[in-house]
């Protein structure tokens, strides 16, 4: 699942090992905001859109990768169910890893903070 992190200010000079602790509350704030829209929900997207503006979103995003079946979700689950399940996951468990992914086109720049749960 991917959600836009509107107006999020990226932390400077942070290493992946402490990134989750730095962004956890911000991710929860976005997931618990009733105005949050889900940018993408489904199979994990491929991160190979460099130099392809038509494939990029412009901005900062949080992407949480987890098995929907482990969360009790299906592709037909409501927005509220999806956001609540992912919020519960982030609140109760640490991800396997968290990292930044930056992809640049000629006009757009997509920065994703990715949390991977196994």
N, C-alpha and C positions, 0 to 999 in steps of 0.2 A: 504494500500500500504506500502511496506517495501523497503527501499533503504539502501545500505551499506554506512556507514559513514567512509570511508577510512581515516586512519591516524588521526581520531578524538581523542583528548585527553579529557577523561571524567573529568568534574569538580569534585573536592573533596568536601566532606562534604556539599553538597547542599541539601536543603529540597525541596520536591515536589512543594510547594507553589510558589517558585521563579524559578523553573527549566525551564519553558517555556521562561521566559525573558532571561535566561542564554543561552539557546540553539537556540533561534529563528533565529538569523542571520546565525548560522552554518547550520541549516536545510534549510534555503533559499539558501545558497551557494551551498549545495548539489543538491537541486531541480533545480536550475538554471544552473548547470554545464552540458553542452551538452554531456559530457563523462559519466554521471551518467547512470547506468543501473538499471532497476527496478528488485529487488530481488524477490518480490512477489506482485501480484496484484489480488485481489479477495476478497472473504469473509474473515473476520478477523480470523487469525489462532489461534489455541489453544496453550496456553503457558504451556504445561505440558511435556516438553522434557527432564527434569532433568535426568541425568544418562543414557541418550540414545544418544550417539554420532552420530548415524546414522540419527537422527532427528534434530540435531543442526547444525547451521551455526557457523563458527568460526569468531569472530570479533565483531564490534560495528555497530549497525543498528539504523536507525530512522524508526519508524512505525507510520503512520498517519491513524487513523481509522475515516472514514467519510462515509456517504451514497453517493455512486456513482451517484445516480439519482439526488441528490442535487447539485452535481458538473457538471451535464450534461454529465456524462461519462457512457460508457457501457464496458463490458469485452472485446469488440473488439476495443476500442479506442486505438489510436496510443500512443507510448511511449511519444512523444512530447506533445500530448494533455493531457495525464495523469499528467506528471510532471508540466505542466503549470497550470492546474486546482488546483493541490495540493499546488503549490507555491502561487497562488492567495489566496487560503484559509488561509494558514499560515500567509501570509502577512497582510490579512485584518481582521482576527478574532482570538481571543484567544480560546484555547481549553477548554473543560469542565474540563479536568484534564490532567496533564503530570506526568509521573513517569518513574523510571528505573525498568527494569525487567532483572534479571540476572539468566541464566540457565547454569548449569555446567554438563558436561559429565565427562568421565574419561580422555579424551584428549582435547576436545573442550570446549570453553566458549563462550556463546552468550550473549551479553549485548545489550538490546534494550531500547532506549528512546522512550516511547510511548506517542503519543498525541491523545486524544480522543475528537472528535467533535460530537455534537449531532444535 
